[in-house]
Amino acid sequence: METSLASISRNHAHYKRCYDIFEQKSGKIELYNKWASEEFPNIIQNIFDNKTRISCGRSLGIGSGTGSFEAALLKQLQLYFPSIHHIVVEPSETYVSHYKLHSILDDVQYDWQLKTMQQFKHDRDVSCNGRKFDFISAVNSLYYADDLNETLRYLVDQLTPKGCLMIFIRSEKGAGYRIIVNFPELHPAFEGSYLISSQTIVDMLTGMGLKHKVYHLPTSVDFSSAMNESDAEGNALLDLYTGIVDFRQTAPPSLVESVLEFLNKEERPDEEDLNMHVQSHLVLMEWDIIFIEKQ
Ligand SMILES: C[S@@+](CC[C@H](N)C(=O)[O-])C[C@H]1O[C@@H](n2cnc3c(N)ncnc32)[C@H](O)[C@@H]1O
């Protein structure tokens, strides 16, 4: 189907601007870091406790972004591996520069791979570099996989015995997924696996006979700015959540209106905000975290 709508995932600079605004407005960084220090340690304890503590751990980040969350994860892994060799696979130069400036840890040896996961796999296949990983994370990046089934198989295959793959992905419950799935008019603009939810991944893993555990990370995001057409931050949120560059300006007005109506119905008032009479428009966002342990 022909579309005049442009996918946000093809425009790295615009995507980064919208994602930065989303991170500020949603408290996502604090939420993720809290999860990394409070929940992640309990989960990996069961996985890595029996691993030898003398070896150098090997880890791989797929779509690492600015590395702030990756650093929080690596800090916990350091309790099990005195030194870590960590490969960063990230195609955005801006993100990698930020990572190098702000998210570097001692006793971690970084290997910068300024490329997509597709290029990374290709280059590894060509060089026959078969060294496997104790930990692989793909945090909100599998939307960019070309063939999700094959990507999952590949990542699991790259794990050492008892190694673990951790995937963060939007859940079916959150507005992020509900918007795009409810508006098929957006779909022709999408490429890769942009339309997936955690359920897509769970179904594939089940089909492959791979055991996995799923954890949930819900939060509320204030979308009131998206209701105001002259609010630049609100428009950036709309772009991120529809997956379309300049959604308000480029989508047919009837589609913009329907998406806003949909968001209005998604509202989930927070008790605290009601008590404070704050003018906010809170919408549920939820990520699922899927752990796959190599048997
Ligand atoms: C939603 S951001 C997540 C960043 C980081 N993991 C986090 O949670 O803060 C998605 C990341 O995937 C990267 N990305 C986009 N296409 C990719 C691809 N084909 N392979 C690997 N990473 C990709 C983007 O540059 C971006 O850093």
The ligand as an SDF file (V2000), in Angstrom:
LIG
                    3D

 27 29  0  0  0  0  0  0  0  0999 V2000
   14.5060    2.8150   21.5590 C   0  0  0  0  0  0  0  0  0  0  0  0
   16.2330    3.0580   21.3790 S   0  0  0  0  0  0  0  0  0  0  0  0
   16.8000    2.1390   22.7830 C   0  0  0  0  0  0  0  0  0  0  0  0
   18.1560    2.5590   23.2560 C   0  0  0  0  0  0  0  0  0  0  0  0
   18.6240    1.9100   24.5560 C   0  0  0  0  0  0  0  0  0  0  0  0
   18.7400    0.4710   24.4240 N   0  0  0  0  0  0  0  0  0  0  0  0
   17.6860    2.3030   25.6800 C   0  0  0  0  0  0  0  0  0  0  0  0
   16.8330    1.5310   26.0620 O   0  0  0  0  0  0  0  0  0  0  0  0
   17.7920    3.4370   26.1420 O   0  0  0  0  0  0  0  0  0  0  0  0
   16.6060    1.9690   20.0220 C   0  0  0  0  0  0  0  0  0  0  0  0
   18.0790    1.8820   19.6880 C   0  0  0  0  0  0  0  0  0  0  0  0
   18.2820    0.9470   18.6360 O   0  0  0  0  0  0  0  0  0  0  0  0
   19.1930    1.5030   17.7100 C   0  0  0  0  0  0  0  0  0  0  0  0
   18.9630    0.8780   16.3850 N   0  0  0  0  0  0  0  0  0  0  0  0
   18.1970    1.3050   15.3560 C   0  0  0  0  0  0  0  0  0  0  0  0
   18.2660    0.4480   14.3220 N   0  0  0  0  0  0  0  0  0  0  0  0
   19.0900   -0.5710   14.7180 C   0  0  0  0  0  0  0  0  0  0  0  0
   19.5610   -1.7620   14.0960 C   0  0  0  0  0  0  0  0  0  0  0  0
   19.1720   -2.1080   12.8680 N   0  0  0  0  0  0  0  0  0  0  0  0
   20.4260   -2.5440   14.7870 N   0  0  0  0  0  0  0  0  0  0  0  0
   20.8110   -2.2200   16.0590 C   0  0  0  0  0  0  0  0  0  0  0  0
   20.3680   -1.1190   16.6920 N   0  0  0  0  0  0  0  0  0  0  0  0
   19.5220   -0.2910   16.0440 C   0  0  0  0  0  0  0  0  0  0  0  0
   18.8900    2.9930   17.7250 C   0  0  0  0  0  0  0  0  0  0  0  0
   19.9650    3.7730   17.2220 O   0  0  0  0  0  0  0  0  0  0  0  0
   18.6480    3.2050   19.2100 C   0  0  0  0  0  0  0  0  0  0  0  0
   19.8280    3.4470   19.9160 O   0  0  0  0  0  0  0  0  0  0  0  0
  1  2  1  0
  2  3  1  0
  2 10  1  0
  3  4  1  0
  4  5  1  0
  5  6  1  0
  5  7  1  0
  7  8  2  0
  7  9  1  0
 10 11  1  0
 11 12  1  0
 11 26  1  0
 12 13  1  0
 13 14  1  0
 13 24  1  0
 14 15  1  0
 14 23  1  0
 15 16  2  0
 16 17  1  0
 17 18  1  0
 17 23  2  0
 18 19  1  0
 18 20  2  0
 20 21  1  0
 21 22  2  0
 22 23  1  0
 24 25  1  0
 24 26  1  0
 26 27  1  0
M  CHG  2   2   1   9  -1
M  END
$$$$
